[in-house]
Amino acid sequence: MRRIAFHPILEIEKPKTIKFFFEGRELEAFEGETIAAALVANGIDVFGQTEHSRPRGFYCAIGKCSSCLMIVDGVSNVRSCITLVKDGMQVERQVGRGEITW
C-alpha cells in the first residue's frame, strides 16, 4: 500500500475503508478519495492505453487531460482523477478512445 501512514507534524486520520473492484480484483479504498488515488495507493499506475498502445495514468489530477480515462461500472471515458470511488464500484483499464454512449 502506497499511503502516508505517519507524518512527524500532521495528524493523519484513517477514514472508513470501502471495497471496489479493479479488473475483477478486490481492492480497498478510503471513503471520499478518487478512483485514481485509490489505484495509485494500491500500486496501480497504468490506467489504460492510447490508441497507439502507449500507457496512460495519473497526470494532471484536475480533470483537464485525458490520461486517467477509465471504464467505470461499464461506462467509458470516466475521469478517474475527479470521480470518487464508491463501494462495489467496477473499474477497468480503457484502451483507446473508449465507447461513446449517448
Secondary structure, 3 states (H helix, E strand, C coil): CCCCCCCCCCCCCCCCEEEEEECCEEEEEECCCEHHHHHHHCCCCCCEECCCCCEECCCCCCCCCCCCEEEECCEEEEECCCCECCCCCEEEEEECCCCCCC
